[in-house]
């Protein structure tokens, strides 16, 4: 199932600051920590906690967020279904990157081991 241009545009315009609290709530409800969430985000984007807070304060959009990110070379190992889409079939790079992040947060909330989430095992 391919994303629509409208769907892609909606993701591009979303601010990271509006979504981040939902990530925190989701993982903390499942007994994971904010430190683990920060580790996952840093692995994917290269943003440390200070830079992430700066981007939140600046209310950057997902489009700006991922333009500034240095995506982990192993990000392409993130596959599967998220939000009704098969990640590996998403054509729009920005939408795919946003779904990578969603998938990692989902895996963290589901209790997966950190080394599996961070794709450090083949």
Backbone as numpy.savetxt, mean C-alpha at the origin, in Angstrom:
# Nx Ny Nz CAx CAy CAz Cx Cy Cz
-10.33 -8.84 -14.43 -11.18 -7.65 -14.43 -10.29 -6.41 -14.43
-10.42 -5.61 -15.44 -9.60 -4.41 -15.59 -10.26 -3.23 -14.88
-9.43 -2.31 -14.42 -9.96 -1.11 -13.77 -10.45 -0.14 -14.84
-11.37 0.72 -14.46 -11.88 1.74 -15.39 -11.07 3.02 -15.21
-11.06 3.87 -16.23 -10.36 5.17 -16.09 -10.90 5.97 -14.89
-12.20 5.87 -14.64 -12.81 6.59 -13.51 -12.26 6.05 -12.19
-12.15 4.73 -12.09 -11.60 4.09 -10.89 -10.16 4.54 -10.68
-9.37 4.52 -11.74 -7.97 4.92 -11.66 -7.84 6.38 -11.22
-8.69 7.24 -11.76 -8.66 8.66 -11.42 -9.05 8.88 -9.96
-10.01 8.11 -9.48 -10.44 8.22 -8.08 -9.28 7.88 -7.14
-8.54 6.83 -7.46 -7.39 6.45 -6.64 -6.31 7.52 -6.70
-6.06 8.05 -7.88 -5.03 9.08 -8.05 -5.30 10.31 -7.19
-6.58 10.67 -7.04 -6.96 11.89 -6.33 -7.13 11.69 -4.82
-7.23 10.44 -4.37 -7.35 10.17 -2.93 -6.10 10.66 -2.21
-6.27 11.24 -1.04 -5.08 11.62 -0.28 -4.65 10.45 0.59
-3.35 10.29 0.71 -2.81 9.23 1.56 -3.26 9.47 3.00
-3.32 10.73 3.42 -3.72 11.08 4.79 -5.14 10.61 5.11
-6.00 10.53 4.11 -7.39 10.10 4.35 -7.49 8.59 4.51
-6.53 7.85 3.95 -6.58 6.39 3.98 -5.74 5.80 5.12
-4.64 6.46 5.45 -3.71 5.94 6.45 -4.37 5.58 7.78
-5.25 6.44 8.34 -5.90 6.05 9.62 -6.69 4.75 9.51
-7.25 4.47 8.34 -7.99 3.22 8.14 -7.04 2.02 8.16
-5.86 2.20 7.60 -4.84 1.15 7.66 -4.50 0.84 9.12
-4.25 1.92 9.89 -3.87 1.76 11.30 -4.98 1.04 12.07
-6.21 1.47 11.90 -7.35 0.85 12.58 -7.46 -0.62 12.20
-7.35 -0.91 10.92 -7.50 -2.29 10.43 -6.47 -3.22 11.07
-5.21 -2.80 11.09 -4.17 -3.71 11.60 -4.20 -3.80 13.13
-4.51 -2.68 13.80 -4.54 -2.70 15.27 -5.70 -3.55 15.79
-6.83 -3.54 15.07 -7.97 -4.39 15.44 -7.59 -5.86 15.45
-6.63 -6.21 14.60 -6.20 -7.61 14.45 -4.94 -7.91 15.27
-4.56 -6.99 16.16 -3.45 -7.25 17.07 -2.07 -6.95 16.50
-2.00 -6.28 15.36 -0.71 -5.89 14.81 -0.40 -4.46 15.26
0.83 -4.03 15.09 1.24 -2.72 15.60 1.46 -1.71 14.48
1.42 -0.44 14.89 1.71 0.63 13.95 3.15 0.52 13.46
4.05 0.08 14.32 5.46 -0.11 13.92 5.56 -1.13 12.79
4.76 -2.19 12.86 4.76 -3.19 11.79 4.21 -2.58 10.49
3.17 -1.77 10.62 2.59 -1.10 9.45 3.64 -0.19 8.81
4.35 0.57 9.64 5.39 1.46 9.13 6.49 0.67 8.42
6.82 -0.49 8.97 7.84 -1.34 8.35 7.39 -1.80 6.96
6.12 -2.18 6.85 5.55 -2.63 5.58 5.55 -1.49 4.56
5.12 -0.31 4.99 5.07 0.84 4.09 6.48 1.24 3.64
7.44 1.21 4.58 8.81 1.57 4.23 9.40 0.55 3.25
9.09 -0.72 3.46 9.58 -1.76 2.54 9.08 -1.49 1.11
7.79 -1.14 0.99 7.21 -0.94 -0.34 7.67 0.37 -0.98
7.71 1.45 -0.19 7.89 2.79 -0.77 9.25 3.43 -0.52
9.96 2.95 0.49 11.21 3.60 0.87 11.02 4.74 1.85
9.77 5.08 2.20 9.51 6.19 3.12 9.70 5.76 4.57
10.58 6.46 5.31 10.70 6.19 6.74 9.57 6.93 7.46
9.48 6.75 8.76 8.36 7.33 9.53 8.31 8.86 9.41
9.46 9.51 9.43 9.51 10.98 9.34 8.97 11.45 7.99
9.44 10.83 6.92 8.99 11.21 5.58 7.50 10.91 5.40
7.07 9.78 5.92 5.66 9.40 5.83 4.78 10.45 6.52
5.21 10.88 7.72 4.44 11.89 8.45 4.40 13.21 7.68
5.51 13.56 7.05 5.56 14.77 6.24 4.55 14.68 5.09
4.49 13.54 4.44 3.55 13.35 3.33 2.10 13.39 3.81
1.87 12.86 5.00 0.53 12.91 5.60 0.16 14.36 5.89
1.10 15.09 6.51 0.86 16.50 6.85 0.61 17.35 5.60
1.29 17.01 4.51 1.13 17.75 3.25 -0.11 17.33 2.48
-0.78 16.29 2.97 -1.99 15.77 2.33 -1.78 15.46 0.85
-0.68 14.73 0.57 -0.39 14.36 -0.82 -1.41 13.34 -1.31
-1.66 13.38 -2.60 -2.54 12.39 -3.22 -1.76 11.10 -3.42
-2.47 10.02 -3.71 -1.80 8.77 -4.01 -0.90 8.94 -5.24
-1.33 9.75 -6.19 -0.52 10.00 -7.37 0.82 10.60 -6.97
0.81 11.64 -6.12 2.05 12.27 -5.66 2.85 11.31 -4.79
2.15 10.59 -3.92 2.78 9.65 -2.99 3.64 8.63 -3.74
3.06 8.01 -4.76 3.80 6.98 -5.49 4.82 7.56 -6.47
4.64 8.82 -6.91 5.67 9.47 -7.73 6.93 9.68 -6.90
6.77 9.98 -5.64 7.90 10.23 -4.75 8.53 8.94 -4.21
7.78 7.86 -4.27 8.23 6.58 -3.70 9.31 5.93 -4.57
10.15 5.17 -3.90 11.10 4.29 -4.59 10.58 2.88 -4.34
9.83 2.37 -5.29 9.15 1.08 -5.11 10.16 -0.06 -4.97
9.92 -0.92 -4.01 10.78 -2.07 -3.78 10.80 -2.93 -5.04
11.99 -3.37 -5.47 12.06 -4.20 -6.68 11.26 -5.50 -6.56
11.03 -5.97 -5.33 10.25 -7.20 -5.15 8.74 -6.95 -5.08
8.32 -5.70 -5.29 6.88 -5.39 -5.24 6.10 -6.22 -6.25
6.72 -6.54 -7.37 6.02 -7.32 -8.40 5.69 -8.73 -7.92
6.28 -9.15 -6.80 5.94 -10.46 -6.23 4.60 -10.44 -5.48
4.05 -9.23 -5.30 2.75 -9.09 -4.63 1.66 -9.42 -5.64
0.96 -10.52 -5.40 -0.08 -10.96 -6.32 -1.33 -11.33 -5.54
-2.38 -11.65 -6.26 -3.61 -12.09 -5.63 -4.72 -11.08 -5.79
-5.82 -11.34 -5.09 -7.01 -10.50 -5.19 -7.04 -9.48 -4.06
-7.42 -8.25 -4.42 -7.66 -7.21 -3.42 -8.73 -6.27 -3.98
-9.72 -5.99 -3.19 -10.80 -5.08 -3.59 -11.47 -5.51 -4.90
-11.55 -6.82 -5.13 -12.21 -7.33 -6.31 -11.35 -7.36 -7.57
-10.08 -7.01 -7.44 -9.19 -6.98 -8.60 -8.03 -7.94 -8.39
-7.62 -8.61 -9.45 -6.41 -9.43 -9.41 -5.25 -8.48 -9.72
-4.37 -8.31 -8.74 -3.31 -7.31 -8.84 -2.49 -7.45 -10.11
-2.11 -8.68 -10.44 -1.24 -8.87 -11.60 -1.92 -8.52 -12.92
-3.24 -8.32 -12.92 -3.96 -7.97 -14.15 -4.24 -6.47 -14.27
-3.92 -5.71 -13.23 -4.16 -4.25 -13.27 -3.13 -3.61 -14.20
-3.61 -2.86 -15.17 -2.75 -2.26 -16.19 -2.19 -0.89 -15.78
-2.96 -0.10 -15.06 -2.54 1.25 -14.69 -1.52 1.18 -13.54
-0.29 1.65 -13.77 0.76 1.52 -12.75 0.38 2.10 -11.38
-0.22 3.29 -11.35 -0.57 3.90 -10.07 -1.60 3.05 -9.32
-2.61 2.58 -10.00 -3.64 1.74 -9.37 -3.01 0.45 -8.86
-2.11 -0.11 -9.64 -1.42 -1.34 -9.23 -0.60 -1.09 -7.95
0.10 0.04 -7.90 0.91 0.37 -6.73 0.05 0.57 -5.49
-1.08 1.24 -5.66 -1.99 1.45 -4.53 -2.53 0.11 -4.04
-2.82 -0.79 -4.96 -3.32 -2.12 -4.58 -2.22 -2.98 -3.95
-0.97 -2.76 -4.35 0.14 -3.42 -3.65 0.08 -3.07 -2.17
-0.06 -1.76 -1.90 -0.09 -1.30 -0.52 -1.30 -1.88 0.22
-2.46 -1.86 -0.43 -3.66 -2.43 0.18 -3.45 -3.91 0.52
-2.84 -4.64 -0.39 -2.61 -6.07 -0.20 -1.67 -6.33 0.98
-0.61 -5.53 1.08 0.33 -5.69 2.20 -0.35 -5.41 3.54
-1.17 -4.37 3.58 -1.90 -4.04 4.81 -2.86 -5.17 5.15
-3.52 -5.71 4.14 -4.44 -6.82 4.33 -3.72 -8.05 4.89
-2.56 -8.36 4.32 -1.80 -9.51 4.79 -1.33 -9.31 6.23
-0.94 -8.10 6.56 -0.53 -7.78 7.93 -1.71 -8.00 8.88
-2.87 -7.49 8.50 -4.07 -7.65 9.33 -4.48 -9.11 9.48
-4.20 -9.91 8.47 -4.58 -11.33 8.52 -3.59 -12.18 9.31
-2.53 -11.54 9.83 -1.60 -12.26 10.69 -0.46 -12.98 9.98
-0.26 -12.67 8.71 0.87 -13.29 8.00 2.18 -12.90 8.65
3.16 -13.78 8.54 4.48 -13.50 9.08 5.13 -12.38 8.27
5.87 -11.52 8.97 6.48 -10.36 8.32 7.39 -10.75 7.16
8.17 -11.82 7.30 9.06 -12.19 6.19 8.29 -12.62 4.95
7.07 -13.13 5.12 6.22 -13.47 3.97 5.66 -12.20 3.34
5.20 -11.28 4.20 4.63 -10.01 3.71 5.68 -9.24 2.92
6.90 -9.22 3.44 7.98 -8.44 2.81 8.68 -9.20 1.69
8.09 -10.32 1.31 8.58 -11.09 0.17 10.08 -11.38 0.26
10.53 -11.72 1.49 11.96 -12.00 1.66 12.26 -13.48 1.49
11.22 -14.30 1.35 11.42 -15.72 1.07 10.88 -16.01 -0.32
11.57 -16.82 -1.02 11.10 -17.19 -2.37 10.20 -18.39 -2.31
